[in-house]
Amino acid sequence: MNDTTRTALKAAAVSLLILTMALLGYTLWARGKVVESGTAMGIVIALVVFAAFALRNVAKSARQGLPLEDEFTKRAKASAASFAFYASLYLWLALMYFEDYLPEHRLPGLAILGSALIFGLRYLYLVKRGRVD
Amino acid sequence: MKTRIKELRARYDLTQEDLARKVGVRRETILFLEKGKYNPSLKLAHDVAQALETTIDELFFFEGDPR
C-alpha cells in the first residue's frame, strides 16, 4: 500500500469518526443531556485539532518528497502500543473499582477511549523525544 | 552512542532533508540519529553509512571505544 492510499484511508476513517461523534453529540444535546453532549463535542474538537496537525505534517512531507512513515515512526508506534496495553490494564482495574459511580453501560466505551488516548499521547511523546527504547 | 553524521553531512554539503531523501526516511529521524537519541537498525545504519560514503563503524561509536 503506498502513502497516498494509506493517507486516504486514514483520512476517511478519521472523518467517519468525527462525523459519528458529532452526530452523537447532537443527539445527546437534543435529548437534553448537556454534559454528555459537551463531552462528545469536546472529543470532536480534539479530533479535529489532531487531524489538522496530522494533515499539516502529511502536506509538509509530501512537499519535501519524504516518506510519512519510516523505521523510527514504526518503532514509536510499537512502543506506544505496548505501553498503552500495559497502562490499560490499570485503567480497566480503576474503572472496575469505580464502576458504581460511572454511567451505566459506559465501561467498555470509556476503556477503549482511554486506551486510544494513552496510545496517542505516548506516541506523540516518543516522536517528540526521539528515543523509543 | 555518538555519531559522525553531522560532520560527514557537512563535508558533502548535505542538509538533513537531503540526507533523509537519500536514505528514504523522515527528516526527524536524521535529527534524532545525529543527536544520538535514536539507535538505528543495522539496515538503517548501513543505508546512512552508504549515503555518506563511509562504513558503519566509522559513523557510529560509543564513548570509550578504541578509535
N, CA and C atoms of all chains as a GROMACS GRO file, in nm:
protein
  600
    1MET      N    1   0.085  -0.120   0.000
    1MET     CA    2   0.000   0.000   0.000
    1MET      C    3   0.089   0.126   0.000
    2ASN      N    4   0.064   0.216  -0.094
    2ASN     CA    5   0.150   0.336  -0.099
    2ASN      C    6   0.099   0.444  -0.002
    3ASP      N    7   0.179   0.551   0.009
    3ASP     CA    8   0.149   0.658   0.105
    3ASP      C    9   0.015   0.726   0.078
    4THR      N   10  -0.015   0.747  -0.050
    4THR     CA   11  -0.139   0.818  -0.085
    4THR      C   12  -0.261   0.737  -0.043
    5THR      N   13  -0.260   0.606  -0.074
    5THR     CA   14  -0.373   0.520  -0.037
    5THR      C   15  -0.388   0.514   0.114
    6ARG      N   16  -0.275   0.497   0.184
    6ARG     CA   17  -0.277   0.488   0.330
    6ARG      C   18  -0.335   0.617   0.391
    7THR      N   19  -0.288   0.731   0.340
    7THR     CA   20  -0.336   0.860   0.391
    7THR      C   21  -0.485   0.877   0.364
    8ALA      N   22  -0.530   0.836   0.244
    8ALA     CA   23  -0.672   0.850   0.210
    8ALA      C   24  -0.758   0.763   0.302
    9LEU      N   25  -0.712   0.641   0.329
    9LEU     CA   26  -0.788   0.551   0.417
    9LEU      C   27  -0.795   0.607   0.560
   10LYS      N   28  -0.681   0.658   0.607
   10LYS     CA   29  -0.678   0.716   0.742
   10LYS      C   30  -0.769   0.837   0.750
   11ALA      N   31  -0.764   0.922   0.646
   11ALA     CA   32  -0.849   1.043   0.644
   11ALA      C   33  -0.996   1.004   0.645
   12ALA      N   34  -1.031   0.899   0.570
   12ALA     CA   35  -1.170   0.854   0.565
   12ALA      C   36  -1.215   0.802   0.702
   13ALA      N   37  -1.128   0.724   0.767
   13ALA     CA   38  -1.161   0.668   0.899
   13ALA      C   39  -1.180   0.780   1.002
   14VAL      N   40  -1.088   0.878   1.001
   14VAL     CA   41  -1.096   0.988   1.098
   14VAL      C   42  -1.220   1.074   1.071
   15SER      N   43  -1.250   1.098   0.942
   15SER     CA   44  -1.369   1.178   0.907
   15SER      C   45  -1.496   1.109   0.957
   16LEU      N   46  -1.501   0.976   0.938
   16LEU     CA   47  -1.617   0.898   0.982
   16LEU      C   48  -1.632   0.907   1.134
   17LEU      N   49  -1.519   0.897   1.202
   17LEU     CA   50  -1.520   0.904   1.349
   17LEU      C   51  -1.569   1.041   1.396
   18ILE      N   52  -1.518   1.147   1.332
   18ILE     CA   53  -1.557   1.284   1.370
   18ILE      C   54  -1.707   1.303   1.346
   19LEU      N   55  -1.754   1.255   1.230
   19LEU     CA   56  -1.896   1.268   1.195
   19LEU      C   57  -1.984   1.192   1.295
   20THR      N   58  -1.941   1.070   1.331
   20THR     CA   59  -2.017   0.989   1.426
   20THR      C   60  -2.025   1.058   1.562
   21MET      N   61  -1.911   1.109   1.608
   21MET     CA   62  -1.908   1.177   1.738
   21MET      C   63  -1.993   1.303   1.736
   22ALA      N   64  -1.988   1.376   1.624
   22ALA     CA   65  -2.067   1.499   1.611
   22ALA      C   66  -2.216   1.466   1.615
   23LEU      N   67  -2.254   1.359   1.546
   23LEU     CA   68  -2.395   1.317   1.545
   23LEU      C   69  -2.440   1.273   1.684
   24LEU      N   70  -2.349   1.200   1.752
   24LEU     CA   71  -2.378   1.155   1.889
   24LEU      C   72  -2.397   1.276   1.980
   25GLY      N   73  -2.307   1.374   1.965
   25GLY     CA   74  -2.315   1.497   2.044
   25GLY      C   75  -2.447   1.568   2.021
   26TYR      N   76  -2.487   1.577   1.893
   26TYR     CA   77  -2.612   1.647   1.859
   26TYR      C   78  -2.733   1.571   1.917
   27THR      N   79  -2.731   1.436   1.902
   27THR     CA   80  -2.842   1.354   1.953
   27THR      C   81  -2.856   1.371   2.105
   28LEU      N   82  -2.743   1.367   2.174
   28LEU     CA   83  -2.746   1.382   2.320
   28LEU      C   84  -2.798   1.520   2.361
   29TRP      N   85  -2.754   1.620   2.284
   29TRP     CA   86  -2.798   1.759   2.312
   29TRP      C   87  -2.950   1.771   2.292
   30ALA      N   88  -2.998   1.707   2.182
   30ALA     CA   89  -3.141   1.711   2.152
   30ALA      C   90  -3.223   1.642   2.261
   31ARG      N   91  -3.161   1.542   2.327
   31ARG     CA   92  -3.231   1.471   2.435
   31ARG      C   93  -3.215   1.542   2.570
   32GLY      N   94  -3.145   1.652   2.567
   32GLY     CA   95  -3.129   1.731   2.689
   32GLY      C   96  -3.013   1.687   2.778
   33LYS      N   97  -2.928   1.597   2.727
   33LYS     CA   98  -2.812   1.553   2.806
   33LYS      C   99  -2.694   1.645   2.773
   34VAL      N  100  -2.693   1.758   2.842
   34VAL     CA  101  -2.596   1.863   2.809
   34VAL      C  102  -2.452   1.821   2.840
   35VAL      N  103  -2.431   1.757   2.956
   35VAL     CA  104  -2.294   1.719   2.997
   35VAL      C  105  -2.236   1.617   2.899
   36GLU      N  106  -2.312   1.512   2.867
   36GLU     CA  107  -2.265   1.408   2.775
   36GLU      C  108  -2.240   1.467   2.636
   37SER      N  109  -2.331   1.556   2.596
   37SER     CA  110  -2.318   1.622   2.466
   37SER      C  111  -2.190   1.706   2.461
   38GLY      N  112  -2.163   1.777   2.570
   38GLY     CA  113  -2.042   1.858   2.580
   38GLY      C  114  -1.917   1.773   2.570
   39THR      N  115  -1.920   1.655   2.636
   39THR     CA  116  -1.805   1.563   2.630
   39THR      C  117  -1.782   1.517   2.487
   40ALA      N  118  -1.891   1.478   2.420
   40ALA     CA  119  -1.879   1.431   2.282
   40ALA      C  120  -1.824   1.540   2.191
   41MET      N  121  -1.874   1.664   2.211
   41MET     CA  122  -1.827   1.774   2.128
   41MET      C  123  -1.680   1.809   2.160
   42GLY      N  124  -1.642   1.790   2.286
   42GLY     CA  125  -1.502   1.810   2.324
   42GLY      C  126  -1.411   1.712   2.251
   43ILE      N  127  -1.458   1.586   2.242
   43ILE     CA  128  -1.380   1.485   2.169
   43ILE      C  129  -1.372   1.522   2.020
   44VAL      N  130  -1.484   1.574   1.965
   44VAL     CA  131  -1.484   1.616   1.825
   44VAL      C  132  -1.380   1.725   1.802
   45ILE      N  133  -1.378   1.823   1.892
   45ILE     CA  134  -1.282   1.934   1.877
   45ILE      C  135  -1.138   1.881   1.886
   46ALA      N  136  -1.114   1.791   1.983
   46ALA     CA  137  -0.979   1.733   1.998
   46ALA      C  138  -0.939   1.657   1.872
   47LEU      N  139  -1.033   1.581   1.815
   47LEU     CA  140  -1.005   1.504   1.693
   47LEU      C  141  -0.976   1.597   1.575
   48VAL      N  142  -1.054   1.705   1.565
   48VAL     CA  143  -1.034   1.800   1.454
   48VAL      C  144  -0.896   1.866   1.465
   49VAL      N  145  -0.859   1.903   1.587
   49VAL     CA  146  -0.727   1.967   1.608
   49VAL      C  147  -0.616   1.868   1.572
   50PHE      N  148  -0.631   1.743   1.620
   50PHE     CA  149  -0.532   1.640   1.592
   50PHE      C  150  -0.523   1.612   1.442
   51ALA      N  151  -0.639   1.606   1.375
   51ALA     CA  152  -0.642   1.579   1.230
   51ALA      C  153  -0.575   1.692   1.153
   52ALA      N  154  -0.599   1.816   1.197
   52ALA     CA  155  -0.538   1.932   1.129
   52ALA      C  156  -0.386   1.927   1.143
   53PHE      N  157  -0.341   1.891   1.264
   53PHE     CA  158  -0.197   1.879   1.290
   53PHE      C  159  -0.136   1.769   1.202
   54ALA      N  160  -0.205   1.654   1.194
   54ALA     CA  161  -0.156   1.541   1.114
   54ALA      C  162  -0.154   1.577   0.965
   55LEU      N  163  -0.258   1.647   0.922
   55LEU     CA  164  -0.269   1.687   0.781
   55LEU      C  165  -0.156   1.782   0.743
   56ARG      N  166  -0.123   1.872   0.835
   56ARG     CA  167  -0.014   1.966   0.809
   56ARG      C  168   0.118   1.890   0.790
   57ASN      N  169   0.140   1.787   0.874
   57ASN     CA  170   0.261   1.705   0.863
   57ASN      C  171   0.264   1.627   0.733
   58VAL      N  172   0.147   1.574   0.693
   58VAL     CA  173   0.138   1.498   0.568
   58VAL      C  174   0.174   1.588   0.450
   59ALA      N  175   0.117   1.710   0.450
   59ALA     CA  176   0.141   1.803   0.340
   59ALA      C  177   0.290   1.842   0.334
   60LYS      N  178   0.349   1.862   0.452
   60LYS     CA  179   0.490   1.900   0.460
   60LYS      C  180   0.580   1.789   0.404
   61SER      N  181   0.552   1.664   0.446
   61SER     CA  182   0.631   1.551   0.399
   61SER      C  183   0.616   1.533   0.249
   62ALA      N  184   0.492   1.547   0.199
   62ALA     CA  185   0.467   1.530   0.056
   62ALA      C  186   0.542   1.636  -0.024
   63ARG      N  187   0.542   1.760   0.029
   63ARG     CA  188   0.611   1.871  -0.039
   63ARG      C  189   0.761   1.845  -0.045
   64GLN      N  190   0.816   1.787   0.063
   64GLN     CA  191   0.960   1.762   0.070
   64GLN      C  192   0.999   1.632   0.000
   65GLY      N  193   0.902   1.553  -0.040
   65GLY     CA  194   0.929   1.424  -0.105
   65GLY      C  195   0.983   1.321  -0.007
   66LEU      N  196   0.944   1.333   0.120
   66LEU     CA  197   0.991   1.240   0.223
   66LEU      C  198   0.877   1.145   0.264
   67PRO      N  199   0.910   1.026   0.312
   67PRO     CA  200   0.804   0.932   0.350
   67PRO      C  201   0.729   0.976   0.475
   68LEU      N  202   0.605   0.931   0.487
   68LEU     CA  203   0.525   0.965   0.606
   68LEU      C  204   0.563   0.874   0.723
   69GLU      N  205   0.600   0.753   0.688
   69GLU     CA  206   0.634   0.653   0.789
   69GLU      C  207   0.771   0.597   0.760
   70ASP      N  208   0.848   0.575   0.863
   70ASP     CA  209   0.978   0.511   0.844
   70ASP      C  210   1.007   0.423   0.966
   71GLU      N  211   1.131   0.373   0.972
   71GLU     CA  212   1.168   0.282   1.081
   71GLU      C  213   1.140   0.343   1.219
   72PHE      N  214   1.173   0.472   1.234
   72PHE     CA  215   1.156   0.538   1.364
   72PHE      C  216   1.009   0.544   1.406
   73THR      N  217   0.922   0.588   1.314
   73THR     CA  218   0.780   0.601   1.349
   73THR      C  219   0.717   0.463   1.375
   74LYS      N  220   0.762   0.362   1.298
   74LYS     CA  221   0.708   0.226   1.320
   74LYS      C  222   0.746   0.176   1.460
   75ARG      N  223   0.871   0.202   1.498
   75ARG     CA  224   0.915   0.159   1.632
   75ARG      C  225   0.841   0.237   1.741
   76ALA      N  226   0.820   0.366   1.715
   76ALA     CA  227   0.749   0.450   1.813
   76ALA      C  228   0.607   0.398   1.831
   77LYS      N  229   0.542   0.358   1.720
   77LYS     CA  230   0.406   0.305   1.729
   77LYS      C  231   0.403   0.175   1.807
   78ALA      N  232   0.500   0.087   1.780
   78ALA     CA  233   0.506  -0.042   1.850
   78ALA      C  234   0.528  -0.020   1.999
   79SER      N  235   0.616   0.074   2.032
   79SER     CA  236   0.646   0.102   2.171
   79SER      C  237   0.524   0.165   2.241
   80ALA      N  238   0.458   0.257   2.172
   80ALA     CA  239   0.338   0.322   2.229
   80ALA      C  240   0.227   0.219   2.248
   81ALA      N  241   0.215   0.125   2.154
   81ALA     CA  242   0.110   0.022   2.164
   81ALA      C  243   0.133  -0.068   2.285
   82SER      N  244   0.257  -0.108   2.307
   82SER     CA  245   0.284  -0.196   2.421
   82SER      C  246   0.264  -0.121   2.553
   83PHE      N  247   0.301   0.008   2.554
   83PHE     CA  248   0.278   0.090   2.674
   83PHE      C  249   0.129   0.106   2.701
   84ALA      N  250   0.053   0.132   2.592
   84ALA     CA  251  -0.092   0.152   2.606
   84ALA      C  252  -0.160   0.026   2.658
   85PHE      N  253  -0.115  -0.090   2.611
   85PHE     CA  254  -0.173  -0.217   2.658
   85PHE      C  255  -0.148  -0.232   2.808
   86TYR      N  256  -0.024  -0.209   2.849
   86TYR     CA  257   0.015  -0.225   2.990
   86TYR      C  258  -0.063  -0.126   3.078
   87ALA      N  259  -0.067   0.000   3.034
   87ALA     CA  260  -0.137   0.102   3.112
   87ALA      C  261  -0.287   0.075   3.116
   88SER      N  262  -0.339   0.018   3.008
   88SER     CA  263  -0.483  -0.010   3.001
   88SER      C  264  -0.526  -0.112   3.106
   89LEU      N  265  -0.438  -0.201   3.142
   89LEU     CA  266  -0.471  -0.300   3.246
   89LEU      C  267  -0.505  -0.228   3.376
   90TYR      N  268  -0.426  -0.126   3.409
   90TYR     CA  269  -0.450  -0.047   3.529
   90TYR      C  270  -0.577   0.037   3.513
   91LEU      N  271  -0.597   0.086   3.390
   91LEU     CA  272  -0.717   0.167   3.363
   91LEU      C  273  -0.843   0.083   3.385
   92TRP      N  274  -0.842  -0.040   3.332
   92TRP     CA  275  -0.955  -0.132   3.350
   92TRP      C  276  -0.981  -0.157   3.499
   93LEU      N  277  -0.874  -0.179   3.569
   93LEU     CA  278  -0.883  -0.205   3.712
   93LEU      C  279  -0.948  -0.086   3.784
   94ALA      N  280  -0.902   0.034   3.748
   94ALA     CA  281  -0.957   0.156   3.811
   94ALA      C  282  -1.103   0.173   3.774
   95LEU      N  283  -1.137   0.149   3.645
   95LEU     CA  284  -1.276   0.165   3.601
   95LEU      C  285  -1.368   0.065   3.671
   96MET      N  286  -1.316  -0.059   3.690
   96MET     CA  287  -1.398  -0.160   3.758
   96MET      C  288  -1.421  -0.122   3.904
   97TYR      N  289  -1.318  -0.061   3.964
   97TYR     CA  290  -1.327  -0.019   4.104
   97TYR      C  291  -1.433   0.092   4.120
   98PHE      N  292  -1.434   0.186   4.022
   98PHE     CA  293  -1.528   0.299   4.030
   98PHE      C  294  -1.656   0.276   3.949
   99GLU      N  295  -1.681   0.150   3.917
   99GLU     CA  296  -1.795   0.113   3.832
   99GLU      C  297  -1.928   0.173   3.881
  100ASP      N  298  -1.946   0.169   4.012
  100ASP     CA  299  -2.074   0.214   4.069
  100ASP      C  300  -2.098   0.365   4.051
  101TYR      N  301  -1.987   0.439   4.034
  101TYR     CA  302  -2.001   0.584   4.020
  101TYR      C  303  -2.008   0.629   3.874
  102LEU      N  304  -1.989   0.534   3.781
  102LEU     CA  305  -1.987   0.570   3.638
  102LEU      C  306  -2.124   0.547   3.575
  103PRO      N  307  -2.152   0.619   3.462
  103PRO     CA  308  -2.281   0.596   3.396
  103PRO      C  309  -2.292   0.450   3.350
  104GLU      N  310  -2.412   0.397   3.353
  104GLU     CA  311  -2.433   0.256   3.317
  104GLU      C  312  -2.391   0.226   3.174
  105HIS      N  313  -2.345   0.107   3.150
  105HIS     CA  314  -2.307   0.057   3.017
  105HIS      C  315  -2.202   0.144   2.946
  106ARG      N  316  -2.128   0.223   3.021
  106ARG     CA  317  -2.028   0.309   2.958
  106ARG      C  318  -1.886   0.255   2.978
  107LEU      N  319  -1.874   0.147   3.054
  107LEU     CA  320  -1.741   0.096   3.089
  107LEU      C  321  -1.656   0.059   2.967
  108PRO      N  322  -1.707  -0.024   2.874
  108PRO     CA  323  -1.623  -0.060   2.758
  108PRO      C  324  -1.583   0.062   2.676
  109GLY      N  325  -1.680   0.151   2.655
  109GLY     CA  326  -1.652   0.271   2.576
  109GLY      C  327  -1.544   0.357   2.640
  110LEU      N  328  -1.554   0.376   2.770
  110LEU     CA  329  -1.454   0.456   2.842
  110LEU      C  330  -1.316   0.390   2.834
  111ALA      N  331  -1.315   0.256   2.850
  111ALA     CA  332  -1.188   0.183   2.847
  111ALA      C  333  -1.122   0.194   2.710
  112ILE      N  334  -1.202   0.178   2.604
  112ILE     CA  335  -1.146   0.187   2.468
  112ILE      C  336  -1.095   0.329   2.442
  113LEU      N  337  -1.175   0.427   2.480
  113LEU     CA  338  -1.135   0.568   2.462
  113LEU      C  339  -1.006   0.597   2.541
  114GLY      N  340  -1.001   0.545   2.664
  114GLY     CA  341  -0.882   0.565   2.747
  114GLY      C  342  -0.758   0.504   2.685
  115SER      N  343  -0.773   0.380   2.634
  115SER     CA  344  -0.659   0.312   2.571
  115SER      C  345  -0.611   0.391   2.450
  116ALA      N  346  -0.708   0.438   2.369
  116ALA     CA  347  -0.672   0.514   2.248
  116ALA      C  348  -0.600   0.643   2.287
  117LEU      N  349  -0.649   0.707   2.392
  117LEU     CA  350  -0.589   0.832   2.438
  117LEU      C  351  -0.446   0.808   2.489
  118ILE      N  352  -0.429   0.701   2.566
  118ILE     CA  353  -0.295   0.668   2.619
  118ILE      C  354  -0.200   0.641   2.503
  119PHE      N  355  -0.248   0.562   2.405
  119PHE     CA  356  -0.164   0.532   2.288
  119PHE      C  357  -0.124   0.660   2.215
  120GLY      N  358  -0.222   0.745   2.186
  120GLY     CA  359  -0.196   0.868   2.113
  120GLY      C  360  -0.097   0.959   2.184
  121LEU      N  361  -0.120   0.978   2.315
  121LEU     CA  362  -0.032   1.068   2.391
  121LEU      C  363   0.110   1.012   2.401
  122ARG      N  364   0.119   0.879   2.424
  122ARG     CA  365   0.251   0.816   2.435
  122ARG      C  366   0.326   0.824   2.301
  123TYR      N  367   0.253   0.804   2.191
  123TYR     CA  368   0.315   0.811   2.058
  123TYR      C  369   0.370   0.952   2.033
  124LEU      N  370   0.287   1.054   2.063
  124LEU     CA  371   0.332   1.191   2.042
  124LEU      C  372   0.455   1.222   2.129
  125TYR      N  373   0.452   1.172   2.253
  125TYR     CA  374   0.565   1.194   2.345
  125TYR      C  375   0.693   1.131   2.288
  126LEU      N  376   0.683   1.006   2.240
  126LEU     CA  377   0.801   0.935   2.186
  126LEU      C  378   0.854   1.003   2.061
  127VAL      N  379   0.762   1.047   1.974
  127VAL     CA  380   0.802   1.111   1.849
  127VAL      C  381   0.871   1.245   1.875
  128LYS      N  382   0.828   1.314   1.980
  128LYS     CA  383   0.891   1.442   2.015
  128LYS      C  384   1.024   1.418   2.085
  129ARG      N  385   1.030   1.312   2.167
  129ARG     CA  386   1.151   1.286   2.245
  129ARG      C  387   1.263   1.230   2.158
  130GLY      N  388   1.227   1.145   2.061
  130GLY     CA  389   1.327   1.089   1.970
  130GLY      C  390   1.392   0.963   2.020
  131ARG      N  391   1.359   0.922   2.140
  131ARG     CA  392   1.418   0.800   2.198
  131ARG      C  393   1.304   0.701   2.219
  132VAL      N  394   1.311   0.586   2.150
  132VAL     CA  395   1.199   0.492   2.160
  132VAL      C  396   1.234   0.366   2.239
  133ASP      N  397   1.359   0.350   2.279
  133ASP     CA  398   1.400   0.228   2.352
  133ASP      C  399   1.360   0.237   2.499
  134MET      N  400   2.539   0.662   2.255
  134MET     CA  401   2.601   0.639   2.126
  134MET      C  402   2.629   0.773   2.057
  135LYS      N  403   2.746   0.782   1.996
  135LYS     CA  404   2.782   0.905   1.925
  135LYS      C  405   2.785   0.877   1.775
  136THR      N  406   2.766   0.980   1.696
  136THR     CA  407   2.775   0.960   1.550
  136THR      C  408   2.855   1.073   1.486
  137ARG      N  409   2.900   1.045   1.366
  137ARG     CA  410   2.972   1.148   1.290
  137ARG      C  411   2.886   1.196   1.172
  138ILE      N  412   2.756   1.170   1.182
  138ILE     CA  413   2.667   1.203   1.069
  138ILE      C  414   2.674   1.351   1.034
  139LYS      N  415   2.665   1.436   1.138
  139LYS     CA  416   2.663   1.581   1.114
  139LYS      C  417   2.792   1.626   1.043
  140GLU      N  418   2.903   1.573   1.094
  140GLU     CA  419   3.034   1.610   1.038
  140GLU      C  420   3.044   1.569   0.890
  141LEU      N  421   3.005   1.445   0.861
  141LEU     CA  422   3.014   1.396   0.723
  141LEU      C  423   2.911   1.463   0.632
  142ARG      N  424   2.797   1.493   0.690
  142ARG     CA  425   2.692   1.562   0.613
  142ARG      C  426   2.743   1.700   0.568
  143ALA      N  427   2.813   1.766   0.661
  143ALA     CA  428   2.868   1.898   0.629
  143ALA      C  429   2.976   1.885   0.522
  144ARG      N  430   3.053   1.777   0.530
  144ARG     CA  431   3.160   1.757   0.432
  144ARG      C  432   3.103   1.745   0.290
  145TYR      N  433   2.991   1.678   0.278
  145TYR     CA  434   2.928   1.661   0.146
  145TYR      C  435   2.825   1.769   0.116
  146ASP      N  436   2.820   1.869   0.204
  146ASP     CA  437   2.728   1.982   0.187
  146ASP      C  438   2.582   1.936   0.170
  147LEU      N  439   2.544   1.845   0.259
  147LEU     CA  440   2.406   1.794   0.254
  147LEU      C  441   2.327   1.849   0.373
  148THR      N  442   2.202   1.881   0.348
  148THR     CA  443   2.116   1.920   0.462
  148THR      C  444   2.056   1.791   0.519
  149GLN      N  445   1.993   1.804   0.636
  149GLN     CA  446   1.926   1.686   0.696
  149GLN      C  447   1.819   1.634   0.600
  150GLU      N  448   1.753   1.727   0.533
  150GLU     CA  449   1.647   1.689   0.439
  150GLU      C  450   1.705   1.613   0.319
  151ASP      N  451   1.820   1.658   0.270
  151ASP     CA  452   1.885   1.589   0.156
  151ASP      C  453   1.921   1.446   0.195
  152LEU      N  454   1.982   1.433   0.313
  152LEU     CA  455   2.023   1.300   0.359
  152LEU      C  456   1.901   1.210   0.382
  153ALA      N  457   1.796   1.269   0.440
  153ALA     CA  458   1.674   1.191   0.464
  153ALA      C  459   1.617   1.140   0.332
  154ARG      N  460   1.620   1.227   0.231
  154ARG     CA  461   1.568   1.187   0.099
  154ARG      C  462   1.653   1.074   0.040
  155LYS      N  463   1.787   1.086   0.057
  155LYS     CA  464   1.877   0.983   0.004
  155LYS      C  465   1.854   0.848   0.070
  156VAL      N  466   1.829   0.852   0.201
  156VAL     CA  467   1.815   0.728   0.278
  156VAL      C  468   1.671   0.676   0.274
  157GLY      N  469   1.575   0.769   0.251
  157GLY     CA  470   1.434   0.730   0.246
  157GLY      C  471   1.368   0.726   0.382
  158VAL      N  472   1.407   0.822   0.468
  158VAL     CA  473   1.344   0.833   0.600
  158VAL      C  474   1.294   0.976   0.621
  159ARG      N  475   1.230   1.001   0.735
  159ARG     CA  476   1.182   1.134   0.767
  159ARG      C  477   1.300   1.219   0.817
  160ARG      N  478   1.289   1.351   0.802
  160ARG     CA  479   1.399   1.439   0.844
  160ARG      C  480   1.426   1.427   0.994
  161GLU      N  481   1.318   1.410   1.070
  161GLU     CA  482   1.331   1.399   1.216
  161GLU      C  483   1.416   1.279   1.255
  162THR      N  484   1.410   1.173   1.176
  162THR     CA  485   1.488   1.052   1.206
  162THR      C  486   1.638   1.084   1.196
  163ILE      N  487   1.675   1.161   1.094
  163ILE     CA  488   1.816   1.203   1.080
  163ILE      C  489   1.855   1.291   1.199
  164LEU      N  490   1.766   1.381   1.238
  164LEU     CA  491   1.792   1.470   1.352
  164LEU      C  492   1.819   1.388   1.479
  165PHE      N  493   1.733   1.289   1.506
  165PHE     CA  494   1.749   1.208   1.628
  165PHE      C  495   1.874   1.119   1.620
  166LEU      N  496   1.908   1.076   1.499
  166LEU     CA  497   2.031   0.996   1.482
  166LEU      C  498   2.153   1.083   1.514
  167GLU      N  499   2.152   1.205   1.462
  167GLU     CA  500   2.264   1.297   1.485
  167GLU      C  501   2.282   1.329   1.633
  168LYS      N  502   2.170   1.341   1.702
  168LYS     CA  503   2.176   1.375   1.845
  168LYS      C  504   2.211   1.253   1.929
  169GLY      N  505   2.214   1.136   1.865
  169GLY     CA  506   2.246   1.012   1.938
  169GLY      C  507   2.130   0.963   2.023
  170LYS      N  508   2.010   1.012   1.993
  170LYS     CA  509   1.893   0.972   2.072
  170LYS      C  510   1.836   0.841   2.021
  171TYR      N  511   1.842   0.822   1.891
  171TYR     CA  512   1.778   0.704   1.831
  171TYR      C  513   1.883   0.602   1.788
  172ASN      N  514   1.864   0.477   1.834
  172ASN     CA  515   1.954   0.368   1.793
  172ASN      C  516   1.896   0.302   1.668
  173PRO      N  517   1.963   0.321   1.553
  173PRO     CA  518   1.905   0.269   1.430
  173PRO      C  519   1.921   0.117   1.417
  174SER      N  520   1.841   0.058   1.328
  174SER     CA  521   1.860  -0.083   1.296
  174SER      C  522   1.988  -0.094   1.212
  175LEU      N  523   2.036  -0.215   1.197
  175LEU     CA  524   2.158  -0.237   1.118
  175LEU      C  525   2.136  -0.192   0.974
  176LYS      N  526   2.015  -0.216   0.924
  176LYS     CA  527   1.982  -0.178   0.785
  176LYS      C  528   1.988  -0.025   0.768
  177LEU      N  529   1.929   0.049   0.864
  177LEU     CA  530   1.930   0.196   0.853
  177LEU      C  531   2.072   0.249   0.870
  178ALA      N  532   2.147   0.191   0.965
  178ALA     CA  533   2.286   0.233   0.986
  178ALA      C  534   2.366   0.212   0.857
  179HIS      N  535   2.343   0.099   0.792
  179HIS     CA  536   2.411   0.067   0.666
  179HIS      C  537   2.373   0.167   0.557
  180ASP      N  538   2.244   0.199   0.546
  180ASP     CA  539   2.196   0.292   0.444
  180ASP      C  540   2.254   0.432   0.464
  181VAL      N  541   2.260   0.475   0.590
  181VAL     CA  542   2.315   0.609   0.618
  181VAL      C  543   2.464   0.611   0.586
  182ALA      N  544   2.533   0.505   0.628
  182ALA     CA  545   2.677   0.496   0.602
  182ALA      C  546   2.704   0.498   0.452
  183GLN      N  547   2.622   0.425   0.378
  183GLN     CA  548   2.640   0.420   0.232
  183GLN      C  549   2.613   0.557   0.169
  184ALA      N  550   2.510   0.624   0.218
  184ALA     CA  551   2.477   0.757   0.164
  184ALA      C  552   2.590   0.856   0.190
  185LEU      N  553   2.664   0.836   0.299
  185LEU     CA  554   2.773   0.928   0.334
  185LEU      C  555   2.910   0.871   0.295
  186GLU      N  556   2.906   0.765   0.214
  186GLU     CA  557   3.028   0.701   0.161
  186GLU      C  558   3.128   0.667   0.271
  187THR      N  559   3.078   0.601   0.372
  187THR     CA  560   3.165   0.557   0.482
  187THR      C  561   3.116   0.421   0.532
  188THR      N  562   3.175   0.376   0.643
  188THR     CA  563   3.133   0.247   0.698
  188THR      C  564   3.058   0.269   0.830
  189ILE      N  565   2.987   0.166   0.873
  189ILE     CA  566   2.907   0.179   0.996
  189ILE      C  567   2.996   0.210   1.116
  190ASP      N  568   3.110   0.140   1.127
  190ASP     CA  569   3.194   0.162   1.246
  190ASP      C  570   3.265   0.297   1.244
  191GLU      N  571   3.274   0.360   1.127
  191GLU     CA  572   3.329   0.496   1.121
  191GLU      C  573   3.222   0.598   1.160
  192LEU      N  574   3.098   0.559   1.136
  192LEU     CA  575   2.986   0.652   1.156
  192LEU      C  576   2.930   0.650   1.298
  193PHE      N  577   2.921   0.530   1.354
  193PHE     CA  578   2.863   0.516   1.488
  193PHE      C  579   2.968   0.459   1.584
  194PHE      N  580   2.975   0.517   1.702
  194PHE     CA  581   3.069   0.464   1.802
  194PHE      C  582   3.020   0.500   1.943
  195PHE      N  583   3.076   0.431   2.039
  195PHE     CA  584   3.041   0.459   2.179
  195PHE      C  585   3.159   0.527   2.247
  196GLU      N  586   3.128   0.610   2.344
  196GLU     CA  587   3.233   0.679   2.417
  196GLU      C  588   3.324   0.576   2.483
  197GLY      N  589   3.455   0.593   2.466
  197GLY     CA  590   3.548   0.498   2.524
  197GLY      C  591   3.591   0.390   2.427
  198ASP      N  592   3.529   0.389   2.308
  198ASP     CA  593   3.569   0.292   2.205
  198ASP      C  594   3.711   0.322   2.159
  199PRO      N  595   3.794   0.219   2.141
  199PRO     CA  596   3.925   0.246   2.082
  199PRO      C  597   3.909   0.289   1.937
  200ARG      N  598   3.966   0.404   1.898
  200ARG     CA  599   3.946   0.453   1.762
  200ARG      C  600   4.075   0.446   1.682
   0.00000   0.00000   0.00000
